[in-house]
């Protein structure tokens, strides 16, 4: 039997950390990490997992004493937390397996930091190789996940390993991939440009499992683009509406979508019927030339204000995301964003600075 300690490093103050909002909602973190909790469900049944989200509580001596193997997953913004976890685990003589978006983009850097095994790519297809490498005592190895994951295959994530009261929302992923090719985005590097979807009945099974745990509240569909395939999204919504209503609407939903949602009134109507309240949209800039140079072409095909007004006038609140620091940005960008936000009546705005993510077209340029 192996004891597996799954660690999610601290998320520093950043675009998605929401420290101040969490103080108001009295939650400790926005979301639990689906990747680690899905990997926990794939472990051999004879292996015992323990999950620690360092955004919820610190690691204890008992946690470290429990572990034979440490599994850690991180985004680029969590790099320092990842390195600290790896250093502490190795100081204690633990086997360390690392994966996630940062490790996939920079596997050698994670290996150089002391990790024994690196998982690059979608972890579900790599679990058998991980188990074999641990059993054989292999070290210094990069395990590359072969092919793409069939979204019907992954097991239900081990949400029973968390205290749902610690989180502002529960996560459900219905698809991976995005049909667009924004220069600064690493989604297509991680998941490809052809969206892959979970069967509708599988999505409902995940919701049923969360409902059975006693959770009531917000569900965040973590898809990078919920409407990447509008027809698939419509099929899910048509099943979601009666499912939620039959249970007294225990859940309300939030997701991420591209601006072309503003040309699909049928999707907007089904989303509000299903009890969606907010949709996160990457607006990035009010300047068309900036959008075109960043290959955010889906934001240039229709007037942005018209699309946003269609969405908001029909019942969805838009969380508008903007980026400062594009190469072709001209002086006064902040003032233009401010004026745009006022004109669009956006209730929540998120501002980020441009980051060159490893492996993106921006990184290469």
QUIFEN-V832325 format. One record per backbone hydrogen bond with DSSP energy under -0.5 kcal/mol. CO is the residue of the C=O (numbers start at 1). NH is the residue of the N-H. Records with the same first field share a line. If there is no record, write none. Layout:
CO = NH + NH
This chain:
2 = 4 + 48
3 = 5 + 68 + 69
4 = 6 + 50
5 = 7 + 71
6 = 52
7 = 9 + 73
8 = 54
10 = 12
14 = 17 + 18
18 = 22
19 = 23
20 = 24
21 = 25
22 = 26 + 27
29 = 168
30 = 169
32 = 34
33 = 37
34 = 38
35 = 39
36 = 40
37 = 41 + 158
38 = 42
39 = 42 + 43
40 = 43
44 = 47
47 = 49
48 = 4
50 = 6
52 = 8 + 54
53 = 56 + 57
60 = 64
61 = 65
62 = 66
63 = 67
68 = 95
69 = 5
70 = 97
71 = 7
72 = 99
73 = 9
74 = 102 + 103
75 = 78
76 = 79
78 = 82
79 = 83
80 = 84
81 = 85
82 = 86
83 = 87
84 = 88
85 = 89
86 = 90
87 = 91
88 = 92
89 = 94
90 = 93
95 = 70
96 = 116 + 117
97 = 72
98 = 119
99 = 74
100 = 104
101 = 105
102 = 106
106 = 110
107 = 111
108 = 112
109 = 113
110 = 115
111 = 114
116 = 140 + 141
117 = 98
118 = 120 + 143
119 = 121
120 = 145
122 = 125
123 = 126 + 127
124 = 127
126 = 130
127 = 131
128 = 132
129 = 133
130 = 134
131 = 135
132 = 136
133 = 137 + 138
134 = 137
141 = 118 + 143
142 = 144
143 = 120 + 145
149 = 151
150 = 153 + 154
157 = 159
158 = 161
159 = 162
162 = 164
163 = 166
164 = 167
166 = 28 + 29
170 = 220
172 = 174 + 222
174 = 198
176 = 196
182 = 185
183 = 362
186 = 190
187 = 191 + 192
188 = 192
192 = 178
193 = 195
196 = 176
199 = 202 + 203
200 = 204
201 = 205
202 = 206
203 = 207
204 = 208
205 = 209
206 = 210
207 = 211
208 = 212
209 = 213
210 = 215
211 = 214
217 = 252
218 = 170
219 = 221 + 254
220 = 172 + 222
221 = 256
225 = 228
229 = 233
230 = 234
231 = 235
232 = 236
233 = 237
234 = 238
235 = 239
236 = 239 + 240
237 = 241
238 = 242
239 = 243
240 = 244
241 = 245
242 = 246
243 = 247
244 = 249
245 = 248
250 = 217
252 = 219
253 = 277 + 278
254 = 221
255 = 280
256 = 226
258 = 261
259 = 262
260 = 263
261 = 264
264 = 268
265 = 269
266 = 270
267 = 271
268 = 272
269 = 273
270 = 274
271 = 275 + 276
272 = 275
275 = 253
277 = 317
278 = 255
279 = 319
280 = 257
281 = 283 + 321
283 = 285
284 = 323
286 = 288
287 = 291
288 = 292
289 = 293
290 = 294
291 = 296
292 = 295
294 = 183
295 = 297
296 = 299
297 = 300 + 301
303 = 307
304 = 308
305 = 309
306 = 310
307 = 311
308 = 312
309 = 313
310 = 314
311 = 314 + 316
312 = 315
317 = 279 + 319
318 = 320 + 348
319 = 281 + 321
320 = 350
321 = 283 + 284
322 = 352
324 = 354
326 = 329
330 = 333
332 = 336
333 = 337
334 = 338
335 = 339
336 = 340
337 = 341
338 = 342
339 = 343
340 = 344
341 = 345 + 346
342 = 345
345 = 347
348 = 320
350 = 322
352 = 324
355 = 357
357 = 360
360 = 364
361 = 365
